[in-house]
Amino acid sequence: MHILEIGAEQVVQEDEGGQPRTAPQEATFRTVPRDHTTFLIWRVTESGTELLHRSHYGTFYDTEAYLLYSCSLPGQPAGPDVIRRETKENGNGEYAERHVHTWASERSGTLAALTVRRATQLLNHLGTPVVLYRESATKESPRMLSYFRDGIRILRNGSLNGSARLYRVRGHRPVVLQLEPVSWAQLSSDGVFVLDTSSLIVLWLGRAANLIEKIFGAKIAYRMARGPEKGMMIRRIAIAHDGYEQTLPVADRELLNNLLELRSRSIRPPPTVAESPRPARLYKVTQPPRTSPINVPSQKSAARLEEIKRAPLYREDLHDDSVYIVDGGSRGVWAWVGASAPPSESRGALAAARGLARAKRLSGPVATMVAGREPLEFAALFHRWSWADARRDVRVRAARSATTKLDAVSLASNAWLAAEAQLPDDGSGSLRVWRVSPDGALCEVERPQQAAFYDQDCYIALYTYHAPTGDQTILYYWMGGSSPNELRNLGAKEAKDLYTKLARLPIQAWIYQGKEPAHFLQIFKGRMITYIGSATDYDPSGRRVITPPRALIRVSGQYAREARGAQVGRGAGAGACYVLRDGARVWVWCAASATGDEREVAKNMAAADHTLVMQGKEKADFWAALGDRRHLLEVSPLKEVERPLPPRLFYVSLGVAGQYSFEEIASFSQYELAPEMAALLDAHAAVFVWLGAHCGPRARDDARALALAYLAHDPAARDSETPIIVISQGREPPNFTGFFPHWKNSMWKGHKTFSAIVSALEGKAIVRGSNNSLNSGNSENRFDQHEKYPLSVLRGPKEHMPSDVDPLTKELYLTHDDFVSTFNMAYNEFRSLPSWKQKELKKSVGLF
């Protein structure tokens, strides 16, 4: 057991949150509606709390502190555009979503703590449970960013650089951060920066920057250059590419040189240290925070936290008479207050969470809530959390017991049903199945609809159905639970080759035994059975479907799209129904607790004349056929109806090879998807990877790898065998689009790429770029894909050479400008020279 003492020097008493003790109300909050949706922002000062005008929303100054209040209907968008509606809480477990955020930066000083106290006054006025967040500048929670569709701006108070200002553009919902001083030290090769001067806007694009940030950077530069009247331009924009600054027009280059001396150019490389997976930790507050006034110095413990367990976490781990802290790492630190928790512990919940975040040097948001009002971001740190959403409950029940036709046409027009049931069609399309041989060859299975799989084998299934938009193909790669890794890797290669042969058109799905998605089971009409061993145990060719003559099969599921059978071996799990085969004779055994639907699924699984046997009414012939396997008839307890969490959307940013970062986009819609990006939709039972039309070859090649990285780094300790489904823009099935409200297939018809945006600006004589060949966005030029270092480093001793530099091709690690000044030619011209000539030139400049 791990006990963590949070020292008094790490938290202060004004950090009290949760449902705090009574404090004097400020007059400002008396007009805040208690029973209507709204969105308000205040600036907090020592003298009072000033309500901001809507025109100032989204702009924050780094020496100030702010208070935000959002109230919206469950599952509905929040933010400045929220429609005013009455909130009625009718006791069905569904409540208005109320969130209060305090925001401050390192330069806000004592205003940060003062804002928390003002938040306490607001909570007292509202008189109802609210989720309270303590936000830090540049580390804002996804929920706070979701309020501002065009992003936020964090500006400096008291700029030191006269008329020149430098900004960095970061993220999918961009955070525009003003930087000081204006110097090369602020720039990094993975960033997009805007330099704002009185006569020129310079858009500087890092070599490793992603296209989404480049597009946002271009749009922000355009807004800065635009005059007060629509269409009027008062300044030009120069586009400077990392390492190509010397190719700017002379006047623009001189202006840039006056602000950033080009001779002293030094750019930070992108970070190369990957964050290791870190499971969430659950702490129990076993001692309330100290109650001495904040002006009395003390070294006593302010909070005593006992580590209870690490992920996976479950709702049952939280008891209503206690206060808990969940350390979610980059996903935030959360304080959960039980309904009957001691008031002293409840008041100190936010302080304890803040202290833990400081003790562990976590920079993400800190929040506190009461039982029953947990936000999705908190619930997602737990396994099998039952989500309270009355409207979604109706949809889930409708999907589970759908009596309407589930064909492709019906599901396309009812995408929400397709998403909840996870069915793009009814499984009546054409099917081909191949078994992967140990030598890597594919053996096509005869009569695949017999649905016999083996746990030591891997299979590739190609399914085609007719959708309203044309034929749609899904390429499933199924891996048995006991299949060796070597075979899995061979199968993955074969599946990728088949995908390439099919012009990369199919949807790709990597699935695992026992975790098959609903559609895969629907294809086999509820008769899929996985047997122990390999198909070659019964047929050397592995082509014919020959099942074991004697088998006890555990059956699970209540509908065809949930039905799966598994031959029972040692250590098998429990079930409500079993199918027993002994030669030509078949029995269906059902526990007394089995539902009628479960019995029907088991009878369908038997697929032959059978004898129905109820628990307690077994006859001698059944026991004789079962033999010594009687102990394997283990009855499973009744399962509660699952209330799955809503899906979550993440923007994927690709770092150095093998490294990815995931930015959550809360309260999402189709608007959040862009052709230049790769996105990940976490539907919990499966993970979807969406590839935009212009996302680049690396994202396409790494689609499965980035999904596996997401699962590995999820602090909830996710199952690495969660199904992974990869889809491409323009070929989205309804079981994906149904998760997005009001999906439009025509969304991107008028989409402008980065190069189109630049061309449009050039057409208006706004832009003069440094290198037109780079204006398409991310360069695929071999030269531009390498990290860049100063010439002095590349000429230095071998022992001081960066580890990623190939000593035989040092020239590739120069910037374009350094390459031209060193070799008196561009890289493409150098590459066209004979190899002997290249060696001579490299020797002459000290790079060989």
C-alpha positions in Angstrom: 0.0 0.0 0.0 1.4 3.4 -1.1 0.7 6.4 1.1 1.3 9.9 -0.4 1.6 12.9 1.9 0.7 16.1 0.1 2.6 18.9 1.9 1.1 22.2 3.0 3.6 24.0 0.9 2.1 22.3 -2.2 -1.5 23.3 -1.7 -3.1 26.3 -0.1 -6.5 26.5 1.6 -8.1 28.8 -1.0 -8.0 25.9 -3.4 -11.1 24.4 -1.8 -13.5 22.9 -4.3 -16.1 20.1 -4.6 -19.1 21.5 -2.9 -17.4 24.1 -0.7 -18.5 25.7 2.5 -20.6 28.8 2.4 -18.9 32.0 1.2 -20.3 35.5 0.7 -21.9 35.8 -2.7 -20.7 38.5 -5.1 -23.4 40.6 -6.6 -22.1 39.8 -10.1 -23.4 36.2 -9.8 -26.9 37.1 -8.6 -28.1 37.5 -12.2 -26.7 34.1 -13.4 -29.7 31.9 -14.3 -30.0 28.7 -12.2 -32.5 27.0 -14.5 -31.6 27.9 -18.0 -28.7 27.0 -20.4 -26.1 29.7 -20.7 -22.5 30.5 -21.2 -20.7 33.3 -19.4 -17.1 34.5 -18.8 -15.8 36.9 -16.2 -12.4 38.6 -15.7 -11.3 38.3 -12.1 -9.4 41.1 -10.5 -8.5 42.0 -6.9 -11.3 44.5 -6.7 -14.1 42.4 -8.3 -15.4 40.2 -11.1 -16.2 41.7 -14.4 -18.6 40.0 -16.9 -17.0 40.1 -20.3 -18.8 41.0 -23.5 -19.3 38.2 -26.0 -16.9 39.9 -28.4 -14.0 39.2 -26.0 -14.7 35.5 -25.6 -11.8 33.3 -26.5 -9.1 36.0 -25.7 -7.1 35.6 -22.5 -4.3 37.7 -21.2 -1.5 36.0 -19.4 -1.3 38.3 -16.3 -5.1 38.0 -15.7 -7.4 35.3 -14.5 -10.8 34.2 -15.8 -13.9 32.4 -14.6 -16.1 30.5 -17.1 -19.6 29.0 -16.6 -21.3 26.6 -19.0 -24.7 25.1 -18.7 -26.1 23.0 -21.5 -28.5 20.2 -22.1 -27.1 16.6 -22.0 -25.2 15.7 -25.1 -25.8 19.1 -26.7 -23.1 21.6 -27.8 -22.1 24.2 -25.2 -20.3 27.5 -25.6 -21.1 31.1 -26.7 -23.7 29.9 -29.2 -25.7 27.8 -26.8 -29.5 28.3 -27.2 -31.2 29.5 -24.1 -33.5 26.8 -22.9 -35.0 25.8 -19.6 -33.3 22.9 -17.8 -35.7 20.5 -16.2 -34.3 17.7 -14.0 -37.1 15.1 -13.9 -35.4 12.5 -11.7 -34.6 10.0 -14.5 -30.9 10.3 -13.9 -30.4 12.9 -16.6 -29.1 16.3 -15.6 -28.1 19.5 -17.3 -24.3 19.6 -17.8 -22.9 22.3 -15.6 -19.2 23.1 -15.7 -17.2 25.9 -14.1 -13.6 26.6 -15.2 -11.0 28.8 -13.5 -8.2 29.9 -15.9 -4.9 31.4 -15.0 -1.3 31.4 -16.2 2.1 31.4 -14.4 2.0 35.2 -14.6 -1.4 35.5 -13.0 0.1 35.4 -9.5 -2.3 35.4 -6.6 -5.3 35.8 -9.0 -5.3 32.1 -9.6 -6.3 31.3 -6.0 -8.6 34.3 -5.9 -10.5 32.9 -9.0 -11.0 29.6 -7.2 -12.6 31.5 -4.3 -14.8 33.4 -6.7 -15.8 30.1 -8.3 -16.9 28.9 -4.9 -19.2 31.9 -4.6 -20.7 31.1 -8.1 -21.2 27.5 -7.0 -23.0 28.6 -3.9 -25.3 30.8 -6.0 -26.1 28.0 -8.4 -27.0 25.6 -5.5 -26.6 22.5 -7.6 -23.7 20.1 -8.2 -21.2 21.4 -10.8 -18.0 20.0 -12.2 -15.2 22.5 -11.2 -12.0 22.7 -13.3 -8.8 24.5 -12.5 -7.2 25.2 -15.9 -3.7 26.2 -16.7 -2.6 28.3 -19.7 -1.6 26.2 -22.8 -2.8 23.1 -20.9 -6.5 23.7 -21.2 -8.9 20.7 -20.9 -10.6 19.4 -24.1 -13.9 20.5 -22.7 -12.8 24.1 -22.2 -11.4 24.2 -25.8 -14.7 22.8 -27.1 -16.5 26.0 -26.3 -14.4 27.9 -28.8 -14.7 26.5 -32.3 -12.1 28.9 -33.7 -9.7 28.3 -30.9 -8.4 30.6 -28.2 -5.8 33.4 -28.0 -3.4 33.8 -25.1 -1.8 37.2 -25.3 1.0 39.0 -23.4 0.2 42.0 -21.3 2.9 44.7 -21.7 4.7 43.5 -24.9 8.4 44.2 -24.9 9.0 44.1 -28.7 7.4 47.3 -30.0 5.5 46.6 -33.2 6.7 43.1 -33.7 4.8 40.2 -32.1 5.4 36.5 -32.5 2.7 33.8 -32.1 2.6 30.0 -32.2 -0.4 28.2 -33.6 -0.9 24.8 -32.0 -3.6 22.1 -31.9 -6.8 21.1 -33.8 -8.9 23.7 -32.0 -5.9 26.1 -32.2 -4.4 27.8 -29.3 -2.6 30.9 -30.5 0.1 31.8 -28.0 2.0 35.0 -28.0 5.7 34.5 -27.3 8.4 36.8 -26.0 11.0 37.7 -26.7 11.0 37.5 -30.5 13.9 35.3 -31.2 15.0 32.0 -32.9 14.9 30.3 -29.6 11.1 30.4 -29.7 10.9 28.5 -33.0 10.8 24.8 -33.4 10.8 22.6 -36.5 7.5 21.0 -35.6 5.6 24.3 -35.2 3.7 27.0 -37.1 4.5 30.6 -36.1 3.1 33.9 -37.2 5.4 37.0 -37.0 3.2 40.2 -37.0 5.0 43.4 -38.0 3.7 46.8 -38.9 4.2 46.2 -42.7 4.4 42.5 -43.2 2.9 39.2 -41.7 5.5 36.3 -41.9 4.0 32.8 -41.7 6.9 30.6 -40.7 6.3 26.9 -41.2 8.4 24.3 -39.4 9.7 21.4 -41.5 7.9 18.8 -39.3 4.8 20.9 -38.8 1.5 19.2 -39.6 -0.9 20.3 -42.3 -3.8 21.2 -40.0 -1.7 23.7 -38.1 -0.4 25.1 -41.3 -3.9 25.7 -42.6 -4.9 27.4 -39.3 -1.7 29.4 -39.4 -2.5 30.7 -42.9 -6.1 31.6 -41.9 -4.9 33.4 -38.8 -2.2 35.3 -40.8 -4.9 36.3 -43.3 -7.1 37.7 -40.5 -4.2 39.7 -39.1 -3.4 41.1 -42.6 -7.1 42.0 -43.3 -8.2 45.5 -42.8 -11.2 46.6 -40.8 -13.4 46.5 -43.9 -14.3 43.2 -45.5 -12.0 42.3 -48.4 -9.6 45.1 -47.6 -5.9 44.1 -47.2 -3.6 46.5 -45.4 -0.5 44.2 -45.1 1.0 41.4 -47.2 1.9 37.9 -46.0 5.3 36.2 -46.6 5.5 32.5 -46.2 8.9 31.3 -44.9 9.7 27.6 -44.8 12.0 26.2 -42.3 15.5 26.2 -43.7 14.5 28.2 -46.9 14.4 31.7 -45.4 17.1 32.9 -47.8 14.8 32.2 -50.7 12.4 34.9 -49.6 12.1 38.1 -51.7 14.9 40.5 -50.9 12.7 43.1 -49.1 11.0 40.4 -47.0 14.3 38.7 -46.2 15.8 42.0 -45.0 12.8 42.7 -42.8 13.0 39.2 -41.3 16.8 39.5 -40.8 16.3 42.8 -38.9 14.0 41.0 -36.4 15.6 37.5 -36.4 19.3 37.6 -37.5 19.5 34.9 -40.2 23.2 34.2 -39.5 22.3 33.2 -35.9 19.5 30.9 -37.0 19.0 28.0 -34.7 15.8 25.9 -34.6 14.8 23.5 -31.9 14.2 19.9 -33.2 10.8 18.2 -32.4 10.8 16.3 -29.1 12.0 12.7 -29.5 11.3 11.3 -26.1 8.1 9.2 -26.2 5.8 9.3 -23.2 5.7 5.8 -21.8 2.3 4.2 -21.0 1.1 5.3 -17.6 -2.0 3.6 -16.1 -4.4 5.7 -14.0 -4.0 5.5 -10.3 -6.8 5.7 -7.7 -6.2 7.4 -4.3 -8.4 7.6 -1.3 -8.3 10.8 0.8 -7.8 9.2 4.3 -7.2 12.5 6.1 -8.9 15.8 5.5 -6.7 18.8 4.5 -5.4 21.0 7.4 -7.8 23.7 8.5 -5.4 26.3 9.7 -5.6 29.7 8.0 -3.5 30.3 4.9 -1.4 32.9 6.5 -0.1 30.5 9.2 3.0 28.7 7.9 2.9 25.0 8.5 4.9 21.9 7.4 2.0 19.6 8.4 0.4 17.4 5.8 -2.4 19.2 3.9 -3.8 15.9 2.6 -3.0 12.2 3.1 -3.7 10.0 0.0 -3.7 6.3 0.1 -3.1 4.6 -3.3 -5.9 2.0 -3.6 -5.1 0.5 -7.0 -4.0 1.1 -10.6 -6.0 0.7 -13.8 -8.1 -1.0 -14.7 -10.5 0.9 -12.5 -14.2 0.1 -12.0 -17.2 2.1 -10.6 -17.4 -0.4 -7.8 -14.0 0.9 -6.5 -15.6 4.2 -5.5 -17.6 4.2 -2.3 -20.2 6.9 -1.5 -18.8 7.6 2.0 -15.3 8.7 0.7 -13.4 11.1 -1.4 -11.1 9.8 -4.1 -8.5 11.2 -6.4 -7.9 9.7 -9.8 -4.5 10.5 -11.4 -5.2 10.3 -15.2 -1.8 11.7 -16.2 -2.1 13.8 -19.3 -5.9 13.3 -19.1 -6.1 15.3 -15.8 -6.3 14.8 -12.1 -9.9 14.2 -10.9 -11.4 14.5 -7.4 -14.6 12.4 -6.9 -16.8 13.2 -3.9 -19.1 10.5 -2.7 -22.7 11.4 -1.9 -22.2 10.8 1.9 -18.6 11.8 2.1 -17.5 13.8 5.2 -17.9 17.6 4.6 -14.3 18.2 5.7 -13.0 15.9 3.0 -15.5 17.2 0.4 -14.4 20.8 0.9 -10.7 19.9 0.4 -11.2 17.7 -2.6 -9.9 20.2 -5.2 -7.0 21.1 -2.9 -6.0 17.4 -2.6 -6.2 16.9 -6.3 -4.2 20.1 -7.0 -1.6 19.0 -4.4 -1.2 15.6 -6.1 -0.8 17.2 -9.5 2.0 19.5 -8.1 3.7 16.6 -6.3 3.8 14.6 -9.5 4.5 17.6 -11.7 1.5 17.1 -13.8 0.5 20.2 -15.9 -2.9 19.1 -17.1 -6.3 20.3 -15.8 -7.5 19.5 -12.3 -11.2 19.0 -11.6 -13.6 17.9 -8.9 -17.2 16.6 -9.0 -19.8 14.8 -6.9 -21.1 11.3 -7.4 -23.7 11.1 -10.2 -22.4 14.2 -12.1 -19.3 12.6 -13.6 -18.3 14.0 -17.1 -17.4 11.7 -19.9 -13.7 12.4 -19.6 -13.7 11.0 -16.0 -16.0 8.1 -16.7 -13.7 7.0 -19.6 -10.9 6.3 -17.1 -13.0 3.4 -15.8 -14.0 0.0 -17.4 -17.7 -0.8 -18.0 -18.9 2.5 -16.6 -22.7 2.6 -16.9 -23.5 5.9 -18.6 -26.7 7.8 -17.6 -28.3 9.2 -20.8 -32.0 8.7 -21.1 -32.1 9.5 -24.8 -29.2 7.3 -25.7 -30.7 4.5 -23.6 -33.7 4.5 -26.0 -31.4 4.2 -28.9 -29.3 1.4 -27.4 -32.5 -0.6 -26.6 -33.8 0.1 -30.1 -30.6 -1.2 -31.6 -30.5 -4.3 -29.5 -34.0 -5.3 -30.2 -34.4 -3.8 -33.7 -37.4 -5.4 -35.5 -37.0 -3.2 -38.6 -35.0 -4.4 -41.5 -31.2 -4.0 -41.0 -30.3 -4.1 -44.7 -27.8 -1.6 -46.1 -30.4 0.8 -47.5 -32.4 1.0 -44.3 -29.3 1.5 -42.2 -27.9 4.2 -44.5 -31.0 6.2 -43.8 -30.9 5.4 -40.1 -27.2 5.9 -39.4 -27.8 6.3 -35.7 -29.2 2.7 -35.6 -26.2 1.4 -37.6 -23.8 3.1 -35.2 -25.5 1.7 -32.0 -25.9 -1.8 -33.5 -22.5 -1.6 -35.2 -24.0 -2.9 -38.5 -23.4 -1.4 -42.0 -25.8 -4.1 -43.4 -27.6 -7.3 -42.5 -24.7 -9.6 -43.4 -26.3 -10.9 -46.6 -23.5 -9.9 -48.9 -20.8 -12.1 -50.5 -18.1 -13.6 -48.5 -14.7 -15.2 -49.1 -12.4 -16.5 -46.4 -8.8 -17.5 -46.4 -6.8 -19.4 -43.8 -3.2 -18.2 -43.2 -0.7 -21.0 -43.5 2.5 -21.1 -41.4 4.4 -20.5 -44.6 2.5 -17.3 -45.3 0.3 -18.8 -48.1 -3.4 -18.2 -48.1 -5.7 -21.2 -48.4 -9.3 -20.4 -49.4 -11.8 -22.0 -47.1 -14.6 -24.0 -48.8 -18.1 -23.2 -47.7 -17.1 -20.3 -45.4 -20.7 -19.7 -44.2 -20.3 -22.8 -42.0 -18.4 -20.4 -39.7 -15.9 -22.8 -38.2 -12.8 -21.1 -36.9 -9.8 -22.5 -34.9 -8.1 -20.7 -32.0 -4.5 -21.5 -33.3 -5.2 -20.1 -36.8 -5.6 -16.7 -38.4 -8.1 -15.9 -41.1 -8.7 -13.2 -43.7 -12.3 -12.6 -44.6 -13.4 -10.4 -47.6 -17.0 -9.3 -47.4 -18.8 -7.2 -50.1 -22.2 -5.7 -49.9 -24.2 -3.2 -52.0 -24.6 0.2 -50.3 -26.7 3.1 -51.7 -23.4 4.8 -52.8 -22.1 1.6 -54.5 -20.4 -1.6 -53.5 -18.6 -1.5 -50.2 -15.9 -4.0 -49.2 -14.7 -4.9 -45.7 -11.4 -6.7 -45.2 -11.4 -8.5 -41.9 -8.3 -10.0 -40.4 -9.2 -12.4 -37.6 -6.6 -13.7 -35.1 -7.2 -16.8 -32.9 -6.6 -16.4 -29.2 -3.9 -19.1 -29.2 -2.3 -18.2 -32.6 1.4 -17.6 -32.4 2.8 -14.1 -33.1 4.8 -15.3 -36.1 1.5 -16.4 -37.7 -0.2 -13.2 -36.8 2.6 -11.2 -38.4 2.5 -13.3 -41.6 -1.3 -12.8 -41.8 -1.0 -9.1 -41.3 1.4 -8.9 -44.2 -1.0 -11.0 -46.4 -3.9 -8.8 -45.4 -2.0 -5.7 -46.3 -1.0 -7.1 -49.7 -4.6 -8.0 -50.4 -5.7 -4.5 -49.4 -3.1 -3.0 -51.8 -4.2 -5.3 -54.6 -7.8 -4.0 -54.1 -6.6 -0.4 -54.7 -6.8 0.4 -51.0 -10.6 0.6 -51.3 -11.8 -1.8 -48.6 -12.5 -0.9 -45.0 -9.8 -2.7 -42.9 -10.6 -4.4 -39.6 -8.2 -6.2 -37.3 -10.2 -8.4 -34.9 -9.5 -11.0 -32.3 -11.2 -14.1 -31.0 -13.9 -13.5 -28.5 -14.0 -9.7 -29.3 -15.5 -9.9 -32.8 -17.6 -6.8 -33.7 -21.3 -7.2 -34.2 -21.1 -7.1 -38.0 -18.6 -9.9 -38.3 -20.9 -12.1 -36.2 -23.9 -11.0 -38.2 -22.3 -12.3 -41.4 -22.4 -15.8 -40.0 -26.0 -15.5 -38.9 -25.3 -16.3 -35.3 -23.5 -19.6 -36.0 -19.8 -18.6 -35.6 -17.9 -21.2 -33.5 -14.3 -21.2 -32.5 -12.8 -24.6 -31.9 -9.6 -25.5 -30.0 -6.6 -26.3 -32.1 -6.0 -25.8 -35.9 -8.0 -26.6 -39.0 -5.2 -28.9 -40.1 -5.8 -31.2 -37.1 -8.9 -32.4 -39.0 -8.0 -31.6 -42.7 -4.3 -31.4 -43.7 -5.2 -28.9 -46.5 -7.0 -26.6 -44.1 -9.5 -25.8 -46.8 -12.4 -28.0 -45.9 -14.6 -27.2 -42.9 -14.4 -30.3 -40.7 -15.4 -29.8 -37.1 -14.4 -32.0 -34.1 -16.8 -35.0 -33.7 -17.1 -34.4 -30.0 -17.3 -30.9 -28.6 -18.8 -28.9 -25.8 -19.5 -25.4 -27.0 -20.3 -22.4 -24.7 -22.8 -20.0 -26.4 -23.1 -16.3 -25.5 -25.3 -13.5 -26.9 -29.0 -12.8 -27.2 -29.1 -11.9 -30.9 -27.4 -13.1 -34.0 -25.0 -10.1 -34.0 -23.9 -11.0 -30.5 -23.8 -14.7 -30.9 -20.5 -16.5 -30.6 -19.7 -20.1 -29.7 -16.4 -21.3 -28.2 -15.3 -24.9 -27.6 -14.8 -25.3 -23.9 -11.4 -26.4 -22.6 -9.7 -26.1 -19.3 -10.3 -22.9 -17.4 -13.2 -21.9 -19.6 -15.5 -19.1 -18.5 -19.2 -19.4 -17.5 -22.2 -19.3 -19.8 -26.0 -19.5 -19.8 -26.3 -22.0 -22.7 -24.1 -24.8 -24.1 -24.2 -27.0 -27.2 -23.0 -30.6 -26.8 -22.0 -32.6 -29.9 -21.3 -36.3 -29.8 -21.1 -37.7 -33.3 -24.5 -37.2 -35.0 -26.3 -36.4 -31.7 -26.6 -32.8 -30.5 -28.0 -31.4 -27.2 -28.7 -27.8 -26.3 -28.3 -27.3 -22.5 -29.8 -24.1 -21.0 -29.3 -22.8 -17.4 -32.5 -22.0 -15.5 -31.4 -18.4 -15.6 -31.1 -18.3 -19.4 -33.4 -15.8 -21.1 -35.6 -16.8 -24.0 -33.4 -14.9 -26.4 -30.3 -16.8 -25.2 -32.0 -20.1 -25.7 -33.0 -19.2 -29.2 -29.4 -18.2 -30.0 -28.2 -21.6 -28.7 -30.7 -23.5 -30.7 -29.7 -21.6 -33.8 -26.0 -22.3 -33.1 -26.7 -26.1 -32.9 -27.8 -25.8 -36.6 -29.1 -29.4 -36.6 -31.8 -31.6 -35.0 -31.1 -31.3 -31.3 -32.5 -32.1 -27.9 -33.3 -29.2 -25.6 -32.2 -29.9 -22.0 -33.0 -27.6 -19.2 -30.9 -27.3 -16.1 -32.1 -29.8 -13.5 -33.9 -32.0 -16.0 -30.9 -33.7 -17.7 -31.3 -37.4 -18.7 -28.7 -40.2 -18.5 -27.8 -40.0 -22.2 -26.8 -36.4 -21.9 -24.6 -37.1 -18.8 -23.1 -40.1 -20.6 -22.2 -38.0 -23.7 -20.8 -35.2 -21.5 -18.6 -37.6 -19.5 -15.9 -36.1 -17.4 -16.6 -32.6 -18.7 -19.6 -32.1 -16.3 -17.6 -29.6 -14.2 -17.4 -27.4 -17.3 -21.1 -26.6 -17.3 -20.6 -23.4 -15.3 -23.5 -21.1 -15.2 -22.9 -17.4 -15.6 -24.7 -14.8 -13.5 -27.3 -12.6 -15.0 -25.7 -9.6 -16.8 -27.0 -6.1 -16.5 -27.9 -4.4 -19.7 -24.8 -2.4 -20.8 -25.1 1.4 -21.0 -22.0 2.2 -23.1 -20.2 5.5 -22.9 -20.6 7.9 -25.8 -17.8 7.8 -28.4 -14.8 10.1 -28.1 -12.9 11.8 -31.0 -9.2 12.4 -31.1 -7.0 14.3 -33.5 -3.8 12.4 -34.2 -0.5 14.2 -34.6 2.5 12.2 -36.0 5.8 13.0 -34.4 9.1 11.2 -35.1 8.8 7.7 -36.4 6.7 5.5 -34.1 5.5 8.4 -31.9 2.0 9.8 -31.9 0.1 12.3 -29.8 -3.7 12.4 -29.4 -5.7 15.5 -28.8 -9.3 14.9 -27.6 -12.0 16.9 -29.4 -14.9 17.2 -27.0 -18.5 17.8 -28.2 -17.5 16.9 -31.7 -19.3 16.9 -35.1 -18.3 16.2 -38.7 -17.0 19.7 -38.9 -14.0 18.6 -36.8 -12.8 16.2 -39.5 -10.5 17.6 -42.2 -9.0 15.9 -45.3 -5.5 16.8 -44.0 -5.8 14.9 -40.8 -6.0 11.4 -39.3 -8.5 11.0 -36.6 -9.4 8.3 -34.1 -12.9 7.6 -32.9 -13.0 5.6 -29.7 -16.3 3.8 -29.6 -15.0 1.8 -26.6 -16.0 -1.6 -28.0 -14.0 -0.8 -31.1 -11.5 1.9 -32.3 -12.0 3.6 -35.7 -9.2 5.3 -37.5 -10.4 7.8 -40.1 -7.9 8.8 -42.8 -8.5 12.1 -44.6 -7.9 12.3 -48.3 -4.7 14.4 -47.9 -3.5 13.0 -44.6 -0.2 11.7 -46.1 1.3 8.3 -46.7 2.8 7.8 -43.2 -0.6 8.0 -41.6 -2.0 5.5 -44.1 0.9 3.1 -43.6 0.8 3.5 -39.8 -3.0 3.4 -39.3 -3.0 0.3 -37.2 0.1 1.2 -35.3 -1.3 4.6 -34.2 -4.5 2.8 -33.0 -2.3 0.4 -31.0 -0.3 3.3 -29.6 -3.6 5.0 -28.5 -4.8 1.9 -26.7 -1.3 1.4 -25.1 -1.2 5.0 -23.8 -4.8 5.2 -22.6 -4.5 5.6 -18.8 -7.6 3.4 -18.5 -5.4 0.3 -19.3 -7.3 -0.7 -22.4 -7.4 -4.2 -23.9 -4.7 -4.3 -26.7 -7.0 -6.7 -28.6 -9.8 -4.1 -29.0 -11.0 -4.3 -32.6 -9.4 -1.7 -34.9 -11.3 -0.5 -38.0 -9.6 1.8 -40.6 -11.7 3.8 -43.0 -10.9 6.4 -45.6 -12.6 9.7 -46.4 -15.5 9.2 -48.8 -16.1 5.6 -48.0 -17.4 5.9 -44.5 -20.0 3.2 -43.5 -23.1 4.2 -41.5 -21.9 2.4 -38.4 -19.2 5.2 -38.3 -21.2 8.2 -39.6 -24.0 7.5 -37.2 -21.8 8.7 -34.3 -21.7 12.2 -35.9 -24.9 14.3 -35.8 -26.2 15.3 -39.2 -23.4 13.7 -41.4 -23.2 15.2 -44.9 -21.5 13.2 -47.7 -21.0 16.6 -49.5 -19.1 18.2 -46.5 -15.7 18.4 -48.3 -16.8 19.2 -51.8 -15.6 22.8 -51.6 -12.7 22.1 -49.3 -9.6 24.2 -49.9 -6.2 22.5 -49.4 -3.3 24.4 -48.0 -1.8 24.9 -51.4 -5.2 26.2 -52.6 -5.4 28.6 -49.7 -1.9 29.9 -50.6 -2.8 30.1 -54.3 -5.9 32.1 -53.4 -3.9 34.6 -51.4 -1.3 34.8 -54.1 -4.1 35.6 -56.6 -5.0 38.6 -54.4 -1.3 39.7 -54.4 -1.3 39.0 -50.6 1.3 36.3 -50.5 4.9 36.1 -51.7 6.3 32.7 -50.7 9.8 31.5 -50.3 9.5 28.1 -52.1 6.4 27.3 -54.1 7.2 23.6 -54.3 6.7 23.4 -50.5 3.3 25.2 -50.5 1.4 22.0 -50.9 2.0 21.4 -47.2 4.1 18.5 -45.8 7.0 17.9 -48.1 7.7 14.4 -49.3 11.1 15.4 -50.6 13.7 13.0 -49.2 15.9 16.0 -48.3 13.2 17.6 -46.2 12.4 14.5 -44.2 15.7 14.5 -42.2 16.4 16.4 -39.0 18.5 19.5 -39.6 21.7 20.5 -37.8 24.2 23.4 -38.1 27.2 22.9 -40.4 29.6 23.2 -37.5 28.0 20.2 -35.8 28.1 18.1 -39.0 31.8 18.9 -39.4 32.6 18.1 -35.8 34.1 15.0 -34.3 32.3 11.7 -34.7 31.8 11.2 -30.9 29.8 14.5 -30.8 27.7 13.7 -33.8 23.9 13.4 -33.2 22.8 9.7 -33.1 20.4 10.0 -36.0 23.0 11.3 -38.5 24.2 8.9 -41.1 27.9 9.7 -41.5 27.8 8.7 -45.2 25.1 11.2 -46.0 25.7 14.2 -43.7 24.6 16.6 -46.4 21.0 15.5 -45.9 21.1 17.1 -42.4 21.8 20.6 -43.7 19.0 23.1 -44.1 18.3 24.1 -47.7 19.9 27.6 -47.1 23.0 26.0 -45.6 23.2 23.5 -48.4 23.1 26.2 -51.0 25.7 28.3 -49.3 28.0 25.3 -48.7 27.7 23.6 -52.2 26.7 26.6 -54.3 23.8 24.5 -55.6 20.4 23.1 -54.5 20.1 19.5 -53.3 18.2 18.3 -56.4 21.1 19.6 -58.6 23.6 17.9 -56.3 21.8 14.6 -56.4 21.9 14.5 -60.2 25.7 14.6 -60.2 27.7 11.3 -60.5 28.5 9.6 -57.2 32.2 10.3 -57.5 31.6 14.0 -58.1 29.3 14.1 -55.0 32.1 12.5 -52.9 34.6 15.0 -54.1 32.4 17.9 -53.3 31.6 16.5 -49.8 35.3 16.1 -49.1 36.0 19.6 -50.2 33.5 21.1 -47.7 34.4 18.7 -44.8 31.3 16.5 -44.9 32.8 13.2 -45.9 
